[in-house]
Amino acid sequence: MTTPDLPFLPFALPDIGEDEIAEVVDTLRSGWVTTGPKTKRFEQAFTEFLGDSVIESIAVNSATAGLHLALEALGIGPGDEVITTTHTFTATAEVVRYLGADVVLVDIDPKTLNIDPKLVEAAITPRTKCIIPVHFGGLAVDMLEILNIARRHGLRVVEDAAHCLPSTIEGELIGTMGSDATVFSFYANKTITTGEGGMLCTRNAALAKRAKVMRLHGMNRDAFDRFTAKVPSWYYEIVAPGFKYNLTDIAASMGLHQLKRARGFQQRRAEIAAQYQEAFADLPVILPPDAPEGDMHSWHLYVLRLRDDAPLSRDGLIEALFAAGIGCSVHYIPLHLHPYWRDRYALKPEQFPHSHKAYEQMLSLPIYTKMTDADVQRVIAAVSDCLQA
């Protein structure tokens, strides 16, 4: 199955408009290209998007940075344990190790591919200090249950919402549910992008204060304020060994306009997902679940799982799609299969049967706003040709 007359359809492409380009050019001409007025505007706009003025939005250069800052501000350190899912990218867990704490991995719910709250509660020990739920693919975790578990056991909650803008659960936007912090990603393939970047959102004033100090070398004064002051203000103090995690104004310039388009982006992704759901309903596959009635799925990923009676393997389907000029990916190779995590914690696949089975079955199909209807139909035709009996 080849289509030499058609260009390669990539797995993901960012949707950058003229407004983003003009704002970046304006920033370049302004002379202020690192963290400055555009970043502050982006942070304020993000808080307004979430609809809760108490929330502080702190722009960072990656979601990984945001997770690290949140855990550091909560005092996570050596001797502590943090529970998260094996079915995630390594960034979710590696930030725990940055701080000398230990990661405890648990399995997923096979229906949602999200962390299983029952397994979270079963994994709690006297050393447990925090839970990091991961909203996989854009489908929100059952945060009410996670937060209830955390309250019962006196634990902190930091949400990995890299996939989850603008998803909702129980009618509430992720980022407003009452966890200690929520961290979003603006990487190139996410639902909005700044190229690289992220946002740490919290109602905890002490956490926010610490994170803002630690994102720029542990300085007790904001560099933007120092360099724009009208009177001498060169003096600052280093109050902690901080990090270099600030977002640039160049990136924030993109974010300002991407955020305005976030709901439209979600609608287009949902339209593509609906076409896939209808087209693949009779194939030997497990379709990804939609959000509960009344809630919103961001559809960052469209993850198809092959049933055991499918005519070819997951790897075989990926190879066939690439031969047809269609990119796809796998989300994720679970952490328990990677040498570092496997060896450090003596992990075995049988400890995570649902994640492991899903990994062997799954592939992620293209789903992004720059896809035309013809692109979507091309993907549908190629998958159908491969999987129809």
C-alpha positions as CSV (number, residue, x, y, z in Angstrom):
1,M,0.0,0.0,0.0
2,T,1.9,3.0,-1.2
3,T,0.8,6.5,-2.2
4,P,3.9,8.0,-4.0
5,D,1.8,10.9,-5.4
6,L,0.9,12.2,-1.9
7,P,3.2,14.0,0.5
8,F,4.1,12.4,3.8
9,L,1.5,13.2,6.4
10,P,3.4,13.8,9.7
11,F,2.2,12.6,13.1
12,A,1.9,16.1,14.4
13,L,2.3,19.7,13.2
14,P,1.9,23.0,15.1
15,D,-0.7,25.4,14.0
16,I,1.0,28.8,14.0
17,G,-1.0,31.8,12.6
18,E,-0.1,35.2,11.5
19,D,-1.0,36.7,14.8
20,E,1.6,34.6,16.6
21,I,4.2,35.5,14.0
22,A,3.4,39.3,14.3
23,E,3.6,39.1,18.1
24,V,7.0,37.4,17.9
25,V,8.3,40.0,15.5
26,D,7.0,42.7,17.8
27,T,8.9,41.1,20.6
28,L,12.1,40.9,18.6
29,R,11.8,44.6,17.7
30,S,11.1,45.6,21.2
31,G,14.5,44.7,22.5
32,W,13.1,42.6,25.3
33,V,13.3,39.0,24.3
34,T,13.8,37.1,27.6
35,T,11.3,36.9,30.5
36,G,9.5,40.3,30.5
37,P,6.2,42.0,29.7
38,K,4.9,39.4,27.3
39,T,5.5,36.6,29.8
40,K,3.6,38.5,32.4
41,R,0.7,39.1,30.0
42,F,0.7,35.4,29.1
43,E,0.6,34.4,32.8
44,Q,-2.3,36.7,33.5
45,A,-4.2,35.5,30.4
46,F,-3.7,31.9,31.5
47,T,-5.2,32.7,34.9
48,E,-8.1,34.4,33.2
49,F,-8.6,31.4,30.9
50,L,-8.9,29.1,33.9
51,G,-11.5,31.5,35.4
52,D,-10.1,31.7,38.9
53,S,-8.3,34.9,39.9
54,V,-6.9,33.2,43.0
55,I,-4.8,30.9,40.8
56,E,-1.3,32.1,40.1
57,S,0.1,31.0,36.7
58,I,3.9,30.8,36.5
59,A,5.4,30.5,33.1
60,V,8.3,28.1,32.7
61,N,10.5,26.7,29.9
62,S,9.0,23.2,30.0
63,A,6.3,21.2,31.8
64,T,9.2,19.2,33.3
65,A,10.5,22.4,34.9
66,G,7.1,23.1,36.2
67,L,6.7,19.6,37.8
68,H,10.2,20.0,39.3
69,L,9.5,23.4,40.8
70,A,6.2,22.3,42.2
71,L,7.6,19.2,44.0
72,E,10.6,21.3,45.3
73,A,8.3,23.9,46.6
74,L,6.3,21.3,48.4
75,G,9.5,20.0,50.2
76,I,9.7,16.6,48.5
77,G,13.1,15.2,49.2
78,P,15.2,12.2,50.2
79,G,13.3,9.5,52.1
80,D,9.9,10.6,50.5
81,E,7.9,8.6,48.0
82,V,5.8,10.0,45.2
83,I,3.2,7.8,43.5
84,T,2.6,8.1,39.7
85,T,1.7,5.9,36.8
86,T,4.1,3.7,34.8
87,H,2.1,4.8,31.6
88,T,3.7,8.2,31.1
89,F,6.8,9.9,29.7
90,T,9.8,9.7,31.9
91,A,9.6,13.4,32.8
92,T,6.8,12.8,35.2
93,A,8.9,10.5,37.3
94,E,12.4,11.9,36.7
95,V,11.6,15.1,38.5
96,V,11.1,13.1,41.7
97,R,14.6,11.6,41.4
98,Y,16.0,15.1,40.8
99,L,15.0,15.8,44.5
100,G,16.4,12.5,45.8
101,A,12.9,11.0,46.5
102,D,11.7,7.7,45.3
103,V,9.1,6.9,42.6
104,V,6.4,4.4,43.2
105,L,4.7,3.3,39.9
106,V,1.2,1.9,39.7
107,D,-0.9,0.5,36.8
108,I,-3.6,2.1,34.8
109,D,-7.4,1.6,34.4
110,P,-7.6,-0.4,31.2
111,K,-10.7,1.5,30.0
112,T,-9.3,5.0,30.4
113,L,-5.5,4.4,30.3
114,N,-5.4,6.8,33.3
115,I,-3.9,6.0,36.7
116,D,-6.1,3.7,38.7
117,P,-7.1,5.5,42.0
118,K,-7.6,2.1,43.8
119,L,-4.0,1.2,43.0
120,V,-2.8,4.6,44.2
121,E,-4.4,4.1,47.6
122,A,-3.0,0.6,47.9
123,A,0.5,1.8,47.2
124,I,0.5,4.4,50.0
125,T,3.1,3.9,52.7
126,P,4.3,6.0,55.7
127,R,6.9,7.5,53.3
128,T,4.4,8.6,50.7
129,K,4.2,12.4,50.4
130,C,2.6,13.2,47.0
131,I,0.6,11.8,44.1
132,I,1.2,12.8,40.5
133,P,-1.9,11.9,38.4
134,V,-1.3,12.0,34.6
135,H,-4.2,13.0,32.4
136,F,-3.4,10.6,29.5
137,G,-4.1,11.8,25.9
138,G,-6.4,14.6,27.1
139,L,-8.9,12.5,29.0
140,A,-9.1,13.8,32.6
141,V,-8.3,11.6,35.5
142,D,-11.0,11.0,38.1
143,M,-9.6,13.9,40.2
144,L,-12.4,13.8,42.8
145,E,-11.3,10.4,43.8
146,I,-7.6,11.3,43.7
147,L,-8.2,14.3,45.8
148,N,-10.3,12.3,48.3
149,I,-7.5,9.8,48.7
150,A,-5.0,12.6,49.2
151,R,-7.2,14.2,51.9
152,R,-7.7,10.9,53.7
153,H,-3.9,10.3,53.9
154,G,-2.6,13.9,54.2
155,L,-0.9,13.8,50.8
156,R,0.0,16.5,48.2
157,V,-1.2,16.3,44.6
158,V,0.6,17.7,41.6
159,E,-1.2,17.1,38.3
160,D,0.7,16.3,35.1
161,A,-1.7,18.0,32.7
162,A,0.7,18.1,29.8
163,H,-2.0,16.6,27.5
164,C,-5.0,18.3,29.1
165,L,-5.7,21.8,28.0
166,P,-8.7,22.5,27.9
167,S,-10.1,19.3,29.4
168,T,-12.8,19.2,32.1
169,I,-14.0,16.7,34.8
170,E,-17.3,17.2,36.5
171,G,-17.6,20.4,34.5
172,E,-14.5,21.9,36.0
173,L,-11.4,22.8,33.9
174,I,-8.3,20.8,34.8
175,G,-6.1,23.3,36.7
176,T,-9.0,24.4,38.9
177,M,-9.8,21.2,40.8
178,G,-8.1,21.9,44.1
179,S,-4.8,20.1,43.8
180,D,-1.6,21.7,45.1
181,A,-0.4,22.4,41.6
182,T,-1.2,21.7,38.0
183,V,1.4,21.8,35.2
184,F,0.6,22.2,31.5
185,S,2.9,21.7,28.5
186,F,3.3,23.9,25.5
187,Y,5.7,21.6,23.6
188,A,5.5,21.7,19.8
189,N,2.9,18.9,19.5
190,K,0.7,19.9,22.4
191,T,-2.8,21.4,22.2
192,I,-1.3,24.9,22.3
193,T,2.4,25.5,21.7
194,T,5.1,28.0,22.5
195,G,7.7,25.8,20.9
196,E,9.0,24.8,24.3
197,G,7.3,25.9,27.5
198,G,4.9,25.2,30.2
199,M,2.7,26.7,33.0
200,L,2.6,25.9,36.7
201,C,-0.8,26.8,38.2
202,T,-1.5,26.9,41.9
203,R,-3.7,28.6,44.5
204,N,-1.0,28.0,47.1
205,A,0.7,31.4,47.6
206,A,3.7,29.9,49.4
207,L,4.3,27.4,46.6
208,A,4.0,30.1,44.0
209,K,6.4,32.4,45.8
210,R,9.0,29.6,46.1
211,A,8.6,28.5,42.5
212,K,9.0,32.0,41.2
213,V,12.3,32.4,43.1
214,M,13.6,29.0,42.1
215,R,12.8,29.3,38.4
216,L,15.5,31.9,38.1
217,H,18.6,30.9,40.0
218,G,17.1,31.4,43.5
219,M,17.2,35.2,43.1
220,N,15.0,37.2,45.5
221,R,14.2,39.8,42.9
222,D,12.7,39.4,39.4
223,A,15.2,40.2,36.7
224,F,12.6,42.0,34.6
225,D,11.8,44.3,37.5
226,R,15.4,45.0,38.1
227,F,16.2,45.8,34.5
228,T,13.2,48.0,33.9
229,A,13.3,50.0,37.1
230,K,13.7,53.8,36.7
231,V,16.1,54.1,39.7
232,P,19.2,52.0,40.5
233,S,18.0,48.5,41.4
234,W,20.9,46.3,40.6
235,Y,21.1,44.6,44.0
236,Y,19.7,41.1,44.5
237,E,20.4,38.2,46.8
238,I,20.5,34.5,46.1
239,V,18.4,32.8,48.7
240,A,18.6,29.2,47.4
241,P,20.4,27.2,44.7
242,G,17.8,27.7,42.1
243,F,17.3,26.7,38.4
244,K,17.1,28.3,35.0
245,Y,13.5,27.6,34.2
246,N,12.1,30.9,33.0
247,L,10.0,31.3,29.8
248,T,11.2,33.8,27.2
249,D,9.0,36.6,25.9
250,I,9.6,35.2,22.4
251,A,7.8,32.0,23.5
252,A,5.2,33.9,25.5
253,S,4.4,35.9,22.4
254,M,3.2,32.7,20.7
255,G,1.4,31.6,23.8
256,L,-0.7,34.8,24.0
257,H,-2.4,34.0,20.7
258,Q,-2.3,30.2,20.9
259,L,-4.3,30.5,24.2
260,K,-7.0,32.6,22.4
261,R,-7.3,29.7,19.9
262,A,-7.3,26.9,22.5
263,R,-11.1,26.2,22.4
264,G,-11.2,26.3,18.6
265,F,-8.3,23.9,18.5
266,Q,-10.1,21.5,20.8
267,Q,-13.2,21.6,18.7
268,R,-11.3,20.7,15.5
269,R,-9.5,17.9,17.3
270,A,-12.8,16.6,18.6
271,E,-14.2,16.7,15.1
272,I,-11.3,14.6,13.8
273,A,-11.7,12.2,16.8
274,A,-15.4,11.8,16.0
275,Q,-14.6,10.9,12.4
276,Y,-12.1,8.3,13.6
277,Q,-14.5,6.9,16.1
278,E,-17.2,6.3,13.5
279,A,-14.9,5.0,10.9
280,F,-13.1,2.5,13.1
281,A,-16.1,1.2,15.1
282,D,-16.4,-2.1,13.2
283,L,-12.7,-2.8,13.0
284,P,-10.9,-5.2,15.4
285,V,-9.7,-2.3,17.6
286,I,-10.4,-0.8,21.0
287,L,-11.4,2.8,20.5
288,P,-10.2,5.5,22.9
289,P,-12.9,6.6,25.4
290,D,-14.5,10.0,25.1
291,A,-15.0,12.2,28.1
292,P,-18.0,11.6,30.3
293,E,-21.2,13.3,29.2
294,G,-21.0,17.0,29.7
295,D,-17.2,17.1,30.0
296,M,-14.4,17.9,27.5
297,H,-11.6,15.8,26.1
298,S,-8.7,17.8,24.7
299,W,-7.9,15.0,22.2
300,H,-4.2,15.7,22.4
301,L,-3.8,12.1,21.3
302,Y,-5.9,9.6,19.4
303,V,-4.8,6.2,20.7
304,L,-6.0,3.1,18.9
305,R,-5.5,-0.3,20.4
306,L,-5.5,-3.5,18.3
307,R,-7.6,-6.4,19.5
308,D,-6.0,-9.9,19.6
309,D,-8.0,-10.8,16.5
310,A,-6.6,-8.0,14.4
311,P,-5.0,-9.3,11.1
312,L,-1.6,-7.7,11.9
313,S,0.4,-6.6,14.9
314,R,0.8,-3.1,16.2
315,D,4.3,-2.9,14.8
316,G,3.0,-4.2,11.5
317,L,0.3,-1.6,11.3
318,I,2.8,1.2,12.1
319,E,5.1,-0.1,9.3
320,A,2.2,-0.3,6.8
321,L,1.1,3.3,7.7
322,F,4.6,4.7,7.2
323,A,4.8,2.8,3.9
324,A,1.5,4.7,3.0
325,G,3.1,8.0,3.9
326,I,1.4,8.4,7.3
327,G,3.2,9.2,10.5
328,C,2.2,7.7,13.8
329,S,3.7,7.1,17.2
330,V,3.4,5.1,20.4
331,H,2.4,6.7,23.8
332,Y,4.1,5.3,25.7
333,I,6.8,2.8,26.2
334,P,5.9,2.3,29.9
335,L,8.5,3.3,32.5
336,H,8.8,-0.2,33.8
337,L,10.3,-1.3,30.5
338,H,13.1,1.4,30.5
339,P,16.4,0.2,31.9
340,Y,16.8,3.0,34.6
341,W,13.3,2.5,36.1
342,R,13.3,-1.3,35.6
343,D,16.7,-1.8,37.3
344,R,16.4,0.8,40.0
345,Y,13.1,-0.6,41.4
346,A,13.3,-4.2,40.1
347,L,10.2,-3.8,38.0
348,K,8.6,-6.6,36.0
349,P,5.8,-6.4,33.4
350,E,3.5,-8.6,35.4
351,Q,3.3,-5.8,38.0
352,F,1.6,-3.6,35.4
353,P,-0.6,-5.9,33.3
354,H,-2.9,-3.3,31.9
355,S,-0.2,-0.8,30.9
356,H,1.9,-3.5,29.5
357,K,-1.0,-5.0,27.4
358,A,-2.0,-1.5,26.2
359,Y,1.6,-0.8,25.2
360,E,1.7,-3.9,23.0
361,Q,-1.6,-3.0,21.3
362,M,-1.5,0.8,20.9
363,L,-0.5,3.4,18.4
364,S,-1.3,7.1,18.2
365,L,-2.7,8.4,14.9
366,P,-2.3,11.9,13.6
367,I,-4.8,14.3,15.2
368,Y,-4.0,18.0,14.8
369,T,-5.7,21.1,13.7
370,K,-3.8,21.6,10.4
371,M,-5.1,18.3,9.1
372,T,-7.6,18.8,6.3
373,D,-10.7,16.6,5.9
374,A,-8.8,14.9,3.1
375,D,-5.9,14.1,5.4
376,V,-8.3,12.6,7.9
377,Q,-10.0,10.5,5.2
378,R,-6.5,9.4,4.1
379,V,-5.7,8.1,7.6
380,I,-9.1,6.4,7.8
381,A,-8.6,4.7,4.5
382,A,-5.2,3.5,5.3
383,V,-6.1,2.1,8.7
384,S,-9.2,0.4,7.3
385,D,-7.4,-1.2,4.4
386,C,-4.9,-2.7,6.9
387,L,-7.4,-4.0,9.4
388,Q,-10.5,-5.1,7.4
389,A,-10.8,-8.8,7.1
